[in-house]
């Protein structure tokens, strides 16, 4: 690799390295622990001399992210192309992980069992603002209020069914992404079928009303001409 090319690669990789050292690491730490849990100073395990205080006790997500960032930074010095590729993969992984749910860290219950139940219930509830998303996927304020309400009911000792009944009593059956098959909700389930039947009935009635072509018998003159044509054809 020529000197000019080496200089260009070093210039291109420097901003990428700074981003990884700064905003990406900070973003990963904040996503894993929440901004309020970060100390004022910390020891950066990648950059020497970054601080003297011990690193905070991060969760497995942040530790894995730190390891990935460290690998990318090592590659950025010797293999800048590989570093950029790894950085793109890490960024895409971060986006896919954070876009899956709208639940914020302050909403998560400390009890994993209750949190798992809350997530399962949230996937059954419709965001009344977005309407085509569950409250677990929506960033709307009403969806957040519903997620908090679900967790409050679970902490109060309600069963999953009792939580759903409580939400339905407040917002109606429409809040359920899959309405229950009951007498009062039969119209929601049967409405598409009724529409299809009505549409089919209109099409059938229209086809029957369509006038049919009437056949007119041949006149004597037309019959003679037809007979002459057939006779001439037979003679040939």
Backbone as JSON, one array per atom type, in Angstrom:
{
  "sequence": "XXXXXXXXXXXXXXXXXXXXXXXXXXXXXXXXXXXXXXXXXXXXXXXXXXXXXXXXXXXXXXXXXXXXXXXXXXXXXXXXXXXXXXXXXXXXXXXXXXXXXXXXXXXXXXXXXXXXXXXXXXXXXXXXXXXXXXXXXXXXXXXXXXXXXXXXXXXXXXXXXXXXXXXXXXXXXXXXXXXXXXXXXXXXXXXXXXXXXXXXXXXXXXXXXXXXXXXXXXXXXXXXXXXXXXXXXXXX",
  "N": [[0.85, -1.19, 0.0], [0.65, 2.19, -0.94], [2.15, 5.29, 0.3], [0.46, 7.49, 0.08], [-2.03, 6.26, -0.07], [-2.11, 4.98, 2.4], [-2.16, 7.21, 4.08], [-4.67, 8.29, 3.39], [-6.42, 6.24, 4.21], [-5.92, 6.26, 6.95], [-6.91, 8.79, 7.63], [-9.59, 8.47, 7.01], [-10.36, 6.47, 8.78], [-9.96, 7.58, 11.28], [-12.1, 9.43, 12.22], [-14.09, 7.5, 12.49], [-13.03, 5.86, 14.5], [-13.0, 7.65, 16.66], [-15.74, 8.08, 17.0], [-16.55, 5.55, 17.8], [-15.19, 5.34, 20.22], [-16.38, 7.29, 21.7], [-19.42, 8.3, 21.37], [-20.77, 5.9, 20.61], [-19.95, 3.97, 22.53], [-20.88, 5.24, 24.86], [-23.6, 5.37, 24.3], [-24.28, 2.66, 24.21], [-23.76, 1.91, 26.84], [-25.62, 3.51, 28.2], [-28.02, 2.53, 27.18], [-27.99, -0.01, 28.26], [-27.85, 0.29, 31.06], [-29.15, 2.64, 31.79], [-29.2, 6.21, 31.93], [-28.99, 7.43, 34.43], [-27.58, 5.71, 36.05], [-24.9, 5.88, 35.51], [-21.58, 6.6, 36.51], [-19.73, 9.65, 37.31], [-17.06, 9.6, 36.46], [-15.01, 7.19, 34.77], [-13.14, 4.19, 34.1], [-11.77, 3.65, 31.07], [-11.54, 0.7, 29.34], [-10.29, 0.41, 26.94], [-8.92, 2.69, 25.93], [-5.94, 3.88, 27.07], [-5.15, 5.48, 30.15], [-7.53, 6.89, 30.47], [-8.89, 7.33, 32.81], [-9.1, 6.93, 36.4], [-10.82, 5.78, 38.15], [-12.66, 2.82, 39.11], [-14.28, 0.71, 36.68], [-17.82, 0.71, 36.1], [-20.15, -1.78, 37.28], [-21.32, -3.41, 34.79], [-24.07, -4.8, 32.91], [-24.55, -7.98, 31.11], [-25.14, -7.3, 28.46], [-23.96, -4.78, 28.02], [-21.3, -5.44, 28.58], [-20.72, -7.24, 26.52], [-21.02, -5.49, 24.39], [-18.93, -3.71, 24.96], [-16.76, -5.42, 24.56], [-17.04, -5.88, 21.83], [-16.65, -3.29, 20.82], [-14.0, -2.89, 21.63], [-12.7, -4.82, 20.05], [-13.2, -3.77, 17.5], [-11.83, -1.35, 17.64], [-9.2, -2.26, 17.91], [-8.89, -3.46, 15.42], [-9.13, -1.23, 13.83], [-6.68, 0.01, 13.77], [-4.88, -1.65, 12.42], [-6.34, -2.98, 10.44], [-8.27, -1.2, 8.83], [-10.41, -1.38, 7.02], [-11.73, -3.75, 7.7], [-12.47, -3.0, 10.24], [-14.33, -0.97, 9.75], [-16.34, -2.48, 8.53], [-17.05, -4.21, 10.63], [-17.97, -2.31, 12.41], [-20.24, -1.36, 11.09], [-21.83, -3.66, 11.16], [-22.17, -3.92, 13.94], [-23.56, -1.55, 14.48], [-25.95, -1.98, 13.05], [-26.89, -4.2, 14.46], [-27.33, -3.03, 16.93], [-29.37, -1.22, 16.3], [-31.42, -2.98, 15.5], [-31.85, -4.32, 17.87], [-32.75, -2.35, 19.62], [-35.0, -1.43, 18.34], [-36.89, -3.34, 18.5], [-38.6, -3.33, 20.73], [-40.52, -0.91, 22.52], [-40.23, -0.5, 25.17], [-38.98, 1.16, 27.94], [-36.04, 1.41, 30.09], [-36.8, 2.23, 32.7], [-39.31, 1.2, 32.99], [-39.16, -1.54, 33.24], [-39.73, -4.41, 35.17], [-38.29, -5.55, 38.26], [-38.57, -8.23, 38.86], [-38.03, -11.02, 36.97], [-39.92, -12.93, 36.14], [-42.43, -11.66, 36.41], [-41.99, -9.57, 34.63], [-41.73, -10.94, 32.23], [-44.34, -11.93, 31.96], [-45.67, -9.49, 31.73], [-44.68, -8.58, 29.27], [-45.76, -10.51, 27.57], [-48.51, -10.06, 27.87], [-48.64, -7.43, 26.92], [-48.19, -7.72, 24.2], [-50.64, -8.5, 23.32], [-52.27, -6.34, 23.45], [-53.66, -3.5, 21.9], [-52.26, -0.48, 20.63], [-53.94, 2.44, 21.16], [-53.52, 4.73, 19.81], [-51.73, 4.33, 17.6], [-52.91, 2.01, 16.56], [-52.34, -0.09, 14.74], [-50.3, -1.35, 15.96], [-48.85, -3.17, 18.71], [-48.93, -2.34, 22.24], [-46.46, -2.83, 23.21], [-44.74, -2.3, 21.17], [-45.11, 0.32, 20.48], [-44.31, 3.8, 20.63], [-45.94, 5.74, 21.63], [-47.4, 7.95, 24.07], [-49.73, 7.09, 25.35], [-49.57, 4.34, 24.96], [-47.34, 3.78, 26.54], [-48.4, 4.45, 29.06], [-50.3, 2.42, 29.27], [-48.64, 0.17, 29.34], [-47.35, 0.58, 31.78], [-49.58, 0.46, 33.44], [-50.35, -2.22, 33.1], [-48.17, -3.51, 34.32], [-48.43, -2.52, 36.91], [-50.84, -3.73, 37.71], [-50.07, -6.41, 37.64], [-48.13, -6.42, 39.65], [-49.84, -5.95, 41.74], [-50.97, -8.37, 42.07], [-52.74, -9.49, 40.24], [-54.01, -11.92, 37.9], [-53.04, -12.94, 34.55], [-55.33, -12.98, 32.94], [-57.07, -11.43, 34.46], [-55.8, -8.96, 34.31], [-56.09, -8.37, 31.57], [-58.89, -8.27, 31.45], [-59.33, -6.04, 33.06], [-58.15, -3.98, 31.55], [-59.72, -4.12, 29.23], [-62.21, -3.46, 30.27], [-61.86, -0.77, 30.67], [-61.14, 0.32, 28.16], [-62.54, -0.98, 26.2], [-63.39, -3.7, 23.85], [-61.95, -3.28, 21.56], [-59.35, -2.68, 22.21], [-58.0, -5.02, 22.32], [-55.81, -6.85, 20.32], [-56.51, -9.23, 19.15], [-59.67, -9.81, 19.22], [-61.85, -11.35, 21.62], [-63.81, -14.31, 21.09], [-66.9, -13.87, 21.61], [-70.39, -13.36, 22.55], [-70.94, -10.61, 22.43], [-68.9, -9.78, 20.84], [-69.18, -10.99, 18.46], [-69.88, -9.72, 16.13], [-67.57, -8.39, 15.37], [-65.96, -10.51, 14.58], [-67.58, -11.72, 12.64], [-68.1, -9.76, 10.78], [-66.37, -9.37, 8.42], [-67.07, -11.7, 6.97], [-69.8, -11.31, 6.58], [-69.75, -9.05, 4.94], [-68.53, -10.12, 2.64], [-70.49, -12.0, 1.88], [-72.69, -10.32, 1.35], [-71.65, -8.79, -0.77], [-71.23, -10.85, -2.65], [-73.89, -11.6, -3.06], [-74.97, -9.31, -4.3], [-73.5, -9.33, -6.72], [-74.4, -11.74, -7.85], [-77.15, -11.19, -8.17], [-76.99, -9.08, -9.98], [-75.92, -10.36, -12.21], [-78.01, -12.04, -12.92], [-79.97, -10.26, -13.64], [-79.06, -9.31, -16.0], [-79.79, -8.74, -19.38], [-80.65, -11.34, -21.66], [-79.57, -12.44, -24.88], [-81.92, -12.68, -27.49], [-82.91, -15.21, -29.76], [-83.63, -14.93, -33.16], [-85.85, -16.36, -35.47], [-85.06, -17.69, -38.79], [-86.03, -16.12, -41.82], [-88.19, -17.05, -44.66], [-86.92, -16.38, -47.04], [-84.25, -16.18, -46.22], [-83.77, -18.78, -45.48], [-83.93, -20.09, -47.97], [-81.72, -18.98, -49.28], [-79.67, -19.95, -47.64], [-79.96, -22.7, -48.04], [-79.3, -22.84, -50.74], [-76.63, -22.09, -50.69], [-75.49, -24.19, -49.22], [-76.06, -26.32, -50.93], [-74.6, -25.64, -53.2], [-72.08, -25.82, -52.13], [-71.89, -28.57, -51.61], [-71.88, -29.61, -54.2], [-69.42, -28.83, -55.16]],
  "CA": [[0.0, 0.0, 0.0], [1.45, 3.4, -1.03], [2.04, 6.23, 1.42], [-0.75, 8.3, -0.09], [-3.21, 5.45, 0.26], [-2.1, 4.79, 3.86], [-2.6, 8.47, 4.7], [-6.1, 8.42, 3.17], [-7.1, 5.28, 5.07], [-5.82, 6.72, 8.35], [-7.82, 9.91, 7.8], [-10.97, 7.98, 6.98], [-10.64, 5.63, 9.95], [-9.88, 8.35, 12.53], [-13.43, 9.81, 12.74], [-14.81, 6.28, 12.87], [-12.5, 5.44, 15.79], [-13.46, 8.59, 17.68], [-17.16, 7.82, 17.24], [-16.66, 4.32, 18.59], [-14.7, 5.59, 21.58], [-17.25, 8.24, 22.4], [-20.88, 8.22, 21.38], [-21.29, 4.53, 20.55], [-19.77, 3.35, 23.83], [-21.78, 5.88, 25.82], [-24.96, 4.97, 23.97], [-24.47, 1.27, 24.62], [-23.83, 1.87, 28.3], [-26.88, 4.12, 28.64], [-29.12, 1.63, 26.84], [-27.93, -1.19, 29.11], [-28.01, 0.59, 32.47], [-29.88, 3.88, 32.04], [-28.25, 7.32, 32.11], [-28.82, 7.79, 35.82], [-26.72, 4.76, 36.75], [-23.52, 6.06, 35.1], [-20.8, 7.48, 37.38], [-19.18, 10.83, 36.65], [-15.83, 9.19, 35.79], [-14.9, 5.74, 34.65], [-11.93, 3.73, 33.45], [-12.01, 3.11, 29.73], [-10.65, -0.45, 29.21], [-9.64, 0.39, 25.63], [-8.01, 3.83, 25.81], [-5.14, 3.97, 28.28], [-5.1, 6.78, 30.78], [-8.8, 7.6, 30.36], [-9.41, 7.64, 34.13], [-8.51, 6.12, 37.46], [-11.86, 5.13, 38.95], [-13.02, 1.51, 38.55], [-15.41, 0.68, 35.75], [-19.06, 0.28, 36.75], [-20.54, -3.17, 37.08], [-22.32, -3.39, 33.73], [-24.72, -6.06, 32.61], [-23.95, -8.76, 30.03], [-25.28, -6.63, 27.16], [-22.94, -3.75, 27.91], [-19.99, -6.09, 28.52], [-20.56, -7.75, 25.16], [-20.83, -4.33, 23.53], [-17.58, -3.22, 25.19], [-15.84, -6.33, 23.89], [-17.14, -5.64, 20.39], [-16.0, -2.01, 20.54], [-12.56, -3.09, 21.77], [-12.24, -5.54, 18.86], [-13.23, -2.86, 16.35], [-10.75, -0.38, 17.81], [-7.94, -2.93, 17.58], [-8.84, -3.65, 13.97], [-9.05, 0.06, 13.14], [-5.28, 0.41, 13.63], [-4.17, -2.48, 11.44], [-7.24, -3.35, 9.34], [-9.37, -0.22, 8.88], [-11.58, -1.83, 6.25], [-12.44, -4.72, 8.53], [-13.06, -2.25, 11.36], [-15.54, -0.3, 9.28], [-17.37, -3.5, 8.32], [-17.52, -4.65, 11.95], [-18.75, -1.21, 12.98], [-21.56, -1.35, 10.45], [-22.59, -4.79, 11.7], [-22.53, -3.59, 15.32], [-24.6, -0.51, 14.45], [-27.2, -2.62, 12.64], [-27.35, -5.04, 15.58], [-27.85, -2.12, 17.96], [-30.66, -0.7, 15.84], [-32.44, -4.04, 15.53], [-32.13, -4.68, 19.26], [-33.5, -1.29, 20.28], [-36.25, -1.15, 17.64], [-37.83, -4.44, 18.67], [-39.59, -2.98, 21.73], [-40.48, 0.5, 22.94], [-40.16, -0.48, 26.63], [-37.81, 1.88, 28.46], [-35.49, 0.73, 31.27], [-37.5, 2.55, 33.94], [-40.57, 0.44, 33.05], [-38.9, -2.97, 33.42], [-39.9, -4.89, 36.54], [-37.11, -6.28, 38.75], [-38.87, -9.66, 38.86], [-38.05, -11.48, 35.57], [-41.16, -13.67, 35.84], [-43.48, -10.67, 36.2], [-41.67, -8.82, 33.41], [-42.07, -11.82, 31.1], [-45.8, -11.91, 31.84], [-46.06, -8.17, 31.24], [-44.38, -8.53, 27.84], [-46.73, -11.37, 26.87], [-49.8, -9.35, 27.87], [-48.53, -6.23, 26.09], [-48.29, -8.08, 22.78], [-52.05, -8.73, 23.0], [-53.01, -5.09, 23.58], [-53.49, -2.56, 20.79], [-52.05, 0.94, 20.91], [-55.13, 3.14, 20.71], [-53.08, 5.84, 18.95], [-51.23, 3.76, 16.33], [-53.97, 1.07, 16.18], [-51.83, -1.27, 14.06], [-49.16, -1.83, 16.74], [-49.11, -3.5, 20.11], [-48.38, -1.32, 23.13], [-45.06, -3.18, 23.43], [-43.97, -1.79, 20.03], [-45.45, 1.72, 20.21], [-43.67, 4.84, 21.45], [-46.93, 6.73, 22.03], [-47.53, 8.12, 25.52], [-50.82, 6.24, 25.83], [-49.04, 2.97, 25.01], [-46.5, 3.69, 27.74], [-49.3, 4.42, 30.22], [-50.9, 1.08, 29.34], [-47.6, -0.77, 29.78], [-47.18, 0.79, 33.22], [-50.79, -0.04, 34.09], [-50.25, -3.68, 33.09], [-47.2, -3.92, 35.34], [-49.0, -2.22, 38.23], [-51.83, -4.76, 38.03], [-49.35, -7.64, 37.94], [-47.53, -6.26, 40.99], [-50.93, -6.02, 42.71], [-51.36, -9.77, 42.23], [-53.72, -9.93, 39.24], [-53.61, -12.91, 36.91], [-52.99, -12.38, 33.19], [-56.7, -12.78, 32.48], [-57.62, -10.3, 35.2], [-55.21, -7.74, 33.75], [-56.75, -8.12, 30.29], [-60.26, -7.85, 31.74], [-59.27, -4.68, 33.6], [-57.88, -3.06, 30.43], [-60.88, -4.13, 28.34], [-63.28, -2.72, 30.94], [-61.58, 0.66, 30.53], [-60.98, 0.8, 26.78], [-63.38, -1.72, 25.26], [-62.81, -4.87, 23.2], [-61.06, -2.87, 20.47], [-57.98, -2.61, 22.69], [-57.4, -6.33, 22.08], [-55.42, -7.07, 18.93], [-57.33, -10.36, 18.71], [-60.87, -9.79, 20.07], [-62.34, -12.65, 22.07], [-65.02, -14.79, 20.41], [-68.02, -13.85, 22.55], [-71.64, -12.88, 21.95], [-70.87, -9.17, 22.16], [-67.86, -9.49, 19.85], [-69.39, -11.83, 17.28], [-69.93, -8.85, 14.96], [-66.2, -8.12, 14.94], [-65.46, -11.69, 13.86], [-68.4, -12.06, 11.49], [-68.28, -8.64, 9.85], [-65.78, -9.63, 7.09], [-67.85, -12.73, 6.27], [-71.06, -10.68, 6.16], [-69.44, -8.18, 3.79], [-68.31, -10.98, 1.48], [-71.78, -12.57, 1.47], [-73.5, -9.26, 0.73], [-71.05, -8.5, -2.07], [-71.53, -11.95, -3.56], [-75.32, -11.53, -3.41], [-75.16, -8.24, -5.3], [-72.96, -9.78, -8.0], [-75.3, -12.76, -8.39], [-78.38, -10.53, -8.61], [-76.69, -8.3, -11.18], [-75.74, -11.27, -13.36], [-79.32, -12.57, -13.32], [-80.75, -9.19, -14.27], [-78.49, -8.96, -17.3], [-80.67, -9.26, -20.45], [-80.09, -12.38, -22.52], [-79.82, -12.22, -26.32], [-82.99, -13.52, -28.02], [-82.66, -15.74, -31.11], [-84.7, -14.63, -34.13], [-85.88, -17.41, -36.49], [-84.77, -17.26, -40.16], [-87.18, -15.94, -42.72], [-88.2, -18.0, -45.78], [-85.9, -15.95, -48.0], [-82.93, -16.52, -45.65], [-83.63, -20.24, -45.54], [-83.63, -20.47, -49.36], [-80.33, -18.62, -49.56], [-78.81, -20.87, -46.9], [-80.02, -24.0, -48.72], [-78.55, -22.73, -52.0], [-75.19, -22.07, -50.35], [-75.09, -25.54, -48.82], [-76.12, -27.18, -52.11], [-73.45, -25.28, -54.03], [-70.88, -26.34, -51.46], [-71.86, -30.01, -51.79], [-71.54, -29.9, -55.59], [-67.99, -28.62, -55.33]],
  "C": [[0.89, 1.24, 0.0], [1.22, 4.32, 0.15], [0.78, 7.08, 1.32], [-2.0, 7.55, 0.3], [-3.29, 5.22, 1.76], [-2.6, 6.05, 4.57], [-4.11, 8.63, 4.58], [-6.88, 7.49, 4.09], [-7.07, 5.73, 6.52], [-6.76, 7.88, 8.62], [-9.28, 9.47, 7.84], [-11.31, 7.2, 8.24], [-10.63, 6.41, 11.26], [-11.24, 8.8, 13.05], [-14.23, 8.61, 13.21], [-14.36, 5.81, 14.25], [-12.99, 6.35, 16.91], [-14.93, 8.37, 18.02], [-17.33, 6.59, 18.11], [-16.24, 4.56, 20.04], [-15.67, 6.44, 22.39], [-18.7, 7.87, 22.4], [-21.4, 6.8, 21.38], [-21.16, 3.84, 21.89], [-20.75, 3.93, 24.85], [-23.22, 5.46, 25.58], [-25.24, 3.55, 24.43], [-24.59, 1.16, 26.13], [-25.16, 2.42, 28.81], [-28.05, 3.22, 28.33], [-29.15, 0.44, 27.79], [-28.27, -0.88, 30.57], [-28.93, 1.77, 32.76], [-28.91, 4.99, 32.39], [-27.99, 7.62, 33.57], [-27.87, 6.89, 36.57], [-25.25, 4.96, 36.43], [-22.8, 6.97, 36.09], [-20.22, 8.64, 36.59], [-17.91, 10.49, 35.89], [-15.79, 7.69, 35.74], [-13.57, 5.4, 33.99], [-12.29, 3.11, 32.13], [-11.06, 1.95, 29.52], [-9.91, -0.46, 27.88], [-8.58, 1.47, 25.52], [-7.25, 3.99, 27.12], [-5.16, 5.4, 28.83], [-6.39, 7.56, 30.73], [-9.34, 7.99, 31.72], [-8.79, 6.72, 35.15], [-9.55, 5.41, 38.29], [-12.23, 3.81, 38.32], [-14.23, 1.6, 37.65], [-16.65, 0.21, 36.47], [-19.36, -1.17, 36.43], [-21.67, -3.22, 36.05], [-22.91, -4.77, 33.54], [-24.07, -6.77, 31.45], [-24.06, -8.08, 28.68], [-24.19, -5.6, 26.98], [-21.55, -4.35, 27.83], [-19.72, -6.64, 27.13], [-20.31, -6.6, 24.19], [-19.43, -3.76, 23.7], [-16.55, -4.1, 24.49], [-15.84, -6.11, 22.38], [-16.45, -4.34, 20.01], [-14.49, -2.14, 20.62], [-11.98, -3.8, 20.55], [-12.18, -4.61, 17.65], [-12.1, -1.84, 16.44], [-9.39, -1.0, 17.51], [-7.78, -3.09, 16.08], [-8.64, -2.32, 13.24], [-7.61, 0.51, 12.94], [-4.58, -0.37, 12.52], [-5.02, -2.84, 10.23], [-8.44, -2.41, 9.33], [-10.61, -0.66, 8.11], [-12.42, -2.81, 7.05], [-13.13, -4.01, 9.7], [-14.35, -1.57, 10.94], [-16.68, -1.29, 9.07], [-17.94, -3.98, 9.65], [-18.37, -3.56, 12.61], [-20.14, -1.13, 12.4], [-22.44, -2.47, 10.99], [-23.06, -4.5, 13.13], [-23.64, -2.55, 15.37], [-25.94, -1.09, 14.06], [-27.77, -3.48, 13.76], [-27.95, -4.18, 16.67], [-29.22, -1.59, 17.57], [-31.74, -1.75, 15.92], [-32.8, -4.41, 16.95], [-32.99, -3.63, 19.94], [-34.84, -1.03, 19.62], [-37.31, -2.22, 17.9], [-38.93, -4.07, 19.65], [-39.42, -1.51, 22.11], [-40.36, 0.61, 24.45], [-38.86, 0.19, 27.06], [-37.32, 1.21, 29.73], [-36.24, 1.02, 32.56], [-38.82, 1.81, 34.08], [-40.36, -1.0, 33.47], [-39.0, -3.34, 34.9], [-38.65, -5.65, 36.98], [-37.31, -7.79, 38.77], [-38.96, -10.15, 37.41], [-39.33, -12.2, 35.2], [-42.3, -12.69, 35.56], [-43.24, -9.88, 34.91], [-42.01, -9.64, 32.16], [-43.57, -11.86, 30.87], [-46.29, -10.58, 31.28], [-45.82, -8.05, 29.74], [-45.4, -9.34, 27.05], [-48.09, -10.69, 26.78], [-49.76, -8.15, 26.93], [-48.64, -6.54, 24.61], [-49.74, -8.33, 22.35], [-52.87, -7.45, 22.99], [-52.64, -4.12, 22.46], [-53.18, -1.15, 21.3], [-53.22, 1.71, 20.33], [-54.79, 4.36, 19.84], [-52.64, 5.31, 17.59], [-52.23, 2.8, 15.71], [-53.46, -0.17, 15.45], [-50.59, -1.84, 14.76], [-49.63, -2.25, 18.12], [-48.5, -2.4, 20.98], [-46.91, -1.6, 23.42], [-44.17, -2.59, 22.34], [-44.15, -0.3, 19.8], [-44.74, 2.67, 21.17], [-44.66, 5.91, 21.92], [-47.05, 6.77, 23.55], [-48.63, 7.23, 26.09], [-50.37, 4.79, 25.93], [-48.16, 2.78, 26.23], [-47.36, 3.63, 28.99], [-49.93, 3.04, 30.38], [-49.88, 0.05, 29.81], [-47.38, -0.65, 31.29], [-48.38, 0.25, 33.98], [-50.78, -1.57, 34.17], [-49.32, -4.15, 34.2], [-47.7, -3.62, 36.75], [-50.01, -3.28, 38.65], [-51.15, -6.09, 38.36], [-48.7, -7.57, 39.32], [-48.59, -6.33, 42.08], [-51.44, -7.44, 42.91], [-52.38, -10.28, 41.24], [-53.14, -11.03, 38.36], [-53.59, -12.24, 35.53], [-54.39, -12.07, 32.68], [-57.35, -11.59, 33.17], [-57.07, -8.97, 34.69], [-55.89, -7.38, 32.44], [-58.18, -7.64, 30.51], [-60.3, -6.41, 32.24], [-59.06, -3.66, 32.47], [-59.08, -2.97, 29.5], [-62.03, -3.34, 28.95], [-63.09, -1.21, 30.79], [-61.66, 1.14, 29.08], [-61.83, 0.05, 25.76], [-62.63, -2.85, 24.57], [-61.82, -4.48, 22.1], [-59.6, -2.81, 20.9], [-57.25, -3.94, 22.51], [-57.05, -6.47, 20.61], [-56.18, -8.24, 18.32], [-58.56, -10.42, 19.62], [-61.33, -11.2, 20.43], [-63.62, -13.02, 21.33], [-66.13, -14.93, 21.45], [-69.25, -13.3, 21.85], [-71.54, -11.41, 21.56], [-69.8, -8.81, 21.13], [-68.04, -10.29, 18.57], [-69.42, -10.98, 16.01], [-68.53, -8.55, 14.44], [-65.63, -9.28, 14.14], [-66.25, -11.94, 12.59], [-68.54, -10.97, 10.46], [-67.62, -8.89, 8.49], [-66.56, -10.66, 6.29], [-69.15, -12.14, 5.75], [-70.84, -9.8, 4.94], [-69.24, -9.0, 2.53], [-69.63, -11.56, 0.97], [-72.65, -11.52, 0.78], [-72.96, -8.91, -0.65], [-71.33, -9.58, -3.09], [-72.99, -11.95, -3.99], [-75.61, -10.47, -4.45], [-74.66, -8.67, -6.67], [-73.87, -10.81, -8.66], [-76.58, -12.14, -8.92], [-78.14, -9.73, -9.89], [-76.53, -9.19, -12.41], [-77.08, -11.83, -13.83], [-80.17, -11.51, -14.02], [-80.23, -8.83, -15.67], [-79.36, -9.54, -18.41], [-79.94, -10.27, -21.33], [-80.46, -12.11, -23.98], [-80.88, -13.2, -26.82], [-82.66, -13.93, -29.46], [-83.88, -15.47, -32.0], [-84.7, -15.71, -35.21], [-85.62, -16.83, -37.89], [-86.06, -17.1, -40.96], [-87.1, -16.96, -43.87], [-87.12, -17.66, -46.79], [-84.51, -16.35, -47.52], [-82.7, -18.02, -45.69], [-83.28, -20.7, -46.95], [-82.17, -20.15, -49.71], [-79.35, -19.57, -48.88], [-78.78, -22.23, -47.57], [-79.23, -23.97, -50.02], [-77.05, -22.75, -51.74], [-74.7, -23.47, -50.0], [-75.07, -26.48, -50.02], [-74.93, -26.92, -53.03], [-72.15, -25.82, -53.44], [-70.76, -27.84, -51.65], [-71.44, -30.38, -53.22], [-70.05, -29.73, -55.86], [-67.2, -29.76, -54.71]]
}
